[in-house]
């Protein structure tokens, strides 16, 4: 009579796999606990599709990816793992996708103020753990204006970056030894910011044609330059909506 494997052999083999799986997950968990969480601030433009990544690993290397999102009025969670446990309690089209390289990324479509908040993620593979805390904030380009006006007997160059988020940075070029006076006006926390800079020009008007204001902002790929002299006459601003 042909011999057959005893009935206890297959369950024991499966149990061994279970133990190996548990041990591997424990090692990954230890790596996550030992790694210091990274704090990041990411800015997104109004209406843009924002991508956030948690790990440089691809799906073929990862055990799981979890995003816990505290944004707007409805905290939510997105999870995928290599055992098919996939869930998404987020609304508004926020979803976990794969890049062409196989690297997972979180997609936030049509970014708006309701998406601002804390995005926490965990990703794990053998011996590697990633844990990131990403503060996602809205970046709003400012409205920029520049003009010349009178202040008593003096000419004054004015440069304003209105309703930007975060605050724009204003600087002057070709001013010689002149000193600018810059003020910042901000509403409640998280509100837009207006920055105003003034420059008192020489009384004889010599050289003011070359004075220009340079605006820098995170939403801009390059700095923007405006010339107060472009106003055409006193008090009419040369405006630029970025």
C-alpha positions as CSV (number, residue, x, y, z in Angstrom):
1,X,0.0,0.0,0.0
2,X,1.3,3.4,-1.0
3,X,2.2,5.6,1.9
4,X,0.5,9.0,2.3
5,X,1.6,12.1,4.2
6,X,0.2,12.3,7.6
7,X,-2.6,14.7,8.0
8,X,-0.7,16.9,10.4
9,X,2.1,17.7,8.0
10,X,0.4,20.4,5.8
11,X,-1.1,22.4,8.7
12,X,2.3,22.4,10.4
13,X,4.0,23.7,7.2
14,X,1.4,26.5,6.9
15,X,1.9,27.3,10.6
16,X,5.6,27.7,9.9
17,X,4.9,30.2,7.2
18,X,2.6,32.1,9.6
19,X,5.4,32.3,12.2
20,X,7.8,33.5,9.5
21,X,5.3,36.1,8.5
22,X,4.8,37.3,12.1
23,X,8.5,37.5,12.7
24,X,9.0,39.5,9.6
25,X,6.3,42.0,10.5
26,X,7.8,42.3,14.0
27,X,11.2,43.2,12.5
28,X,9.5,45.8,10.3
29,X,7.6,47.2,13.2
30,X,10.8,47.5,15.2
31,X,12.4,49.4,12.3
32,X,9.5,51.8,12.2
33,X,9.6,52.4,15.9
34,X,13.4,53.0,15.8
35,X,13.3,55.4,12.9
36,X,12.6,59.1,13.7
37,X,9.5,60.4,12.1
38,X,10.2,63.0,9.5
39,X,8.3,66.3,9.7
40,X,7.7,68.1,6.3
41,X,5.7,71.0,5.0
42,X,4.4,70.7,1.5
43,X,2.7,73.5,-0.4
44,X,0.1,72.9,-3.1
45,X,-1.4,75.4,-5.5
46,X,-5.2,76.0,-5.7
47,X,-6.8,73.6,-8.2
48,X,-3.6,71.6,-8.8
49,X,-3.3,67.8,-8.5
50,X,-1.0,67.2,-5.5
51,X,1.1,64.1,-5.1
52,X,2.6,62.9,-1.8
53,X,5.0,59.9,-1.5
54,X,5.7,57.9,1.6
55,X,8.5,55.6,0.5
56,X,11.1,55.2,-2.3
57,X,10.2,51.5,-2.4
58,X,8.0,50.0,-5.0
59,X,4.9,47.8,-4.4
60,X,6.9,44.7,-5.2
61,X,9.1,45.5,-2.1
62,X,6.4,46.8,0.3
63,X,4.3,44.9,2.8
64,X,1.9,47.8,3.3
65,X,1.3,51.6,3.0
66,X,-1.1,53.4,5.3
67,X,-2.1,57.1,5.1
68,X,-4.0,58.7,8.0
69,X,-5.3,62.1,7.0
70,X,-6.6,64.8,9.3
71,X,-7.8,67.5,6.9
72,X,-11.1,69.4,6.6
73,X,-13.9,68.1,8.8
74,X,-13.6,64.4,8.1
75,X,-10.5,62.5,9.2
76,X,-9.9,59.4,7.0
77,X,-7.6,56.5,6.3
78,X,-6.2,54.8,3.2
79,X,-4.5,51.4,3.4
80,X,-3.1,48.9,1.0
81,X,-1.1,45.8,1.7
82,X,0.4,42.8,0.0
83,X,-2.4,40.5,1.3
84,X,-5.2,42.4,-0.4
85,X,-6.4,44.3,2.6
86,X,-7.3,47.6,0.8
87,X,-9.6,50.3,2.2
88,X,-10.2,54.0,1.6
89,X,-12.5,56.0,3.8
90,X,-11.5,59.3,2.2
91,X,-13.8,61.5,0.0
92,X,-13.2,63.9,-2.8
93,X,-11.2,61.6,-5.0
94,X,-8.2,61.2,-2.7
95,X,-6.7,57.9,-3.6
96,X,-3.5,55.8,-3.5
97,X,-2.1,55.1,-6.9
98,X,1.0,53.7,-8.6
99,X,3.5,55.6,-10.6
100,X,5.0,54.1,-13.8
101,X,8.0,53.1,-11.7
102,X,5.8,51.1,-9.4
103,X,6.2,53.5,-6.5
104,X,2.9,54.3,-4.7
105,X,1.8,57.9,-4.2
106,X,-1.2,59.6,-2.7
107,X,-3.2,61.8,-5.2
108,X,-5.1,64.8,-3.9
109,X,-7.1,66.1,-7.0
110,X,-8.1,69.8,-7.4
111,X,-6.3,70.9,-4.2
112,X,-8.3,73.5,-2.2
113,X,-8.4,74.9,1.4
114,X,-10.4,71.9,2.6
115,X,-7.4,69.6,1.8
116,X,-5.1,71.5,4.2
117,X,-4.0,69.5,7.2
118,X,-1.8,66.7,8.5
119,X,-1.0,63.7,6.3
120,X,0.7,60.9,8.2
121,X,2.0,57.8,6.4
122,X,3.7,54.5,7.2
123,X,5.3,52.2,4.7
124,X,7.2,49.0,5.4
125,X,9.4,46.5,3.6
126,X,12.0,44.0,4.9
127,X,14.3,45.9,7.2
128,X,13.0,49.3,6.1
129,X,10.4,51.5,7.6
130,X,9.2,55.0,6.5
131,X,7.1,57.2,8.7
132,X,6.3,60.8,7.6
133,X,4.3,63.6,9.0
134,X,3.4,65.9,6.1
135,X,1.7,69.3,6.8
136,X,0.0,70.1,3.5
137,X,-0.8,73.8,3.1
138,X,-2.3,75.9,0.3
139,X,0.0,78.2,-1.6
140,X,-1.8,81.2,-3.1
141,X,0.1,83.6,-5.4
142,X,-0.2,87.2,-4.5
143,X,-1.5,90.1,-6.6
144,X,1.5,92.4,-7.2
145,X,1.3,96.2,-7.7
146,X,3.9,98.9,-7.9
147,X,3.6,102.7,-8.3
148,X,5.1,106.1,-7.5
149,X,3.5,108.6,-5.2
150,X,4.2,111.7,-3.3
151,X,4.9,111.9,0.5
152,X,5.1,115.6,1.2
153,X,8.0,116.9,-1.0
154,X,9.5,113.4,-1.5
155,X,8.8,110.8,-4.2
156,X,8.1,107.3,-2.8
157,X,8.2,104.0,-4.7
158,X,5.6,101.6,-3.5
159,X,5.5,97.8,-4.0
160,X,2.6,95.6,-2.7
161,X,2.1,91.8,-2.8
162,X,-1.6,91.3,-1.7
163,X,-3.4,88.3,-0.4
164,X,-0.6,85.8,-0.9
165,X,-0.1,82.6,1.1
166,X,2.4,82.4,2.7
167,X,3.8,85.9,2.7
168,X,5.7,87.0,-0.4
169,X,9.3,88.4,-0.1
170,X,9.9,91.9,-1.5
171,X,13.2,93.4,-2.3
172,X,14.5,96.4,-4.3
173,X,17.1,96.7,-7.0
174,X,19.2,99.7,-8.1
175,X,18.5,101.6,-4.9
176,X,22.0,102.7,-4.0
177,X,22.1,103.5,-0.3
178,X,18.3,103.9,0.0
179,X,16.6,101.9,2.8
180,X,13.2,100.3,2.3
181,X,10.4,100.2,4.9
182,X,8.5,96.9,4.7
183,X,5.3,96.0,6.6
184,X,3.3,92.8,6.7
185,X,-0.4,92.5,7.4
186,X,-1.9,89.1,8.2
187,X,-5.3,88.0,9.3
188,X,-6.2,84.9,11.5
189,X,-3.8,81.9,11.4
190,X,-3.8,80.3,8.0
191,X,-5.2,83.4,6.3
192,X,-3.6,85.2,3.3
193,X,-0.9,87.9,3.9
194,X,-0.3,91.3,2.3
195,X,3.3,92.7,2.2
196,X,3.9,96.4,1.4
197,X,7.3,97.9,0.9
198,X,8.1,101.6,0.3
199,X,11.3,103.3,-0.8
200,X,11.8,107.1,-0.4
201,X,13.6,108.4,-3.6
202,X,16.0,111.2,-3.8
203,X,14.4,114.7,-3.9
204,X,15.9,115.5,-7.3
205,X,14.5,112.4,-8.9
206,X,18.0,111.3,-10.1
207,X,18.2,107.6,-11.0
208,X,14.7,106.6,-9.9
209,X,13.9,105.2,-13.4
210,X,16.1,102.2,-12.7
211,X,14.5,101.3,-9.3
212,X,12.5,98.1,-9.5
213,X,10.8,95.7,-7.0
214,X,11.5,92.0,-7.1
215,X,8.8,89.6,-5.7
216,X,9.6,86.0,-4.6
217,X,7.0,83.5,-3.6
218,X,6.8,79.7,-3.2
219,X,4.1,79.5,-5.9
220,X,6.4,81.1,-8.4
221,X,9.1,79.2,-10.4
222,X,11.1,82.4,-10.8
223,X,11.1,85.9,-9.2
224,X,8.9,88.5,-10.7
225,X,10.1,92.1,-11.3
226,X,7.9,95.2,-11.5
227,X,8.9,98.8,-12.2
228,X,7.1,101.5,-10.4
229,X,8.0,103.9,-13.2
230,X,5.7,101.8,-15.4
231,X,2.7,103.5,-13.7
232,X,2.8,106.2,-16.3
233,X,1.9,109.0,-13.8
234,X,1.9,109.4,-10.0
235,X,-0.4,107.2,-8.1
236,X,-1.5,104.9,-10.8
237,X,-0.2,101.4,-10.0
238,X,1.3,98.9,-12.5
239,X,-0.5,95.7,-11.4
240,X,0.3,92.1,-12.0
241,X,-1.8,89.1,-11.0
242,X,0.5,86.1,-10.7
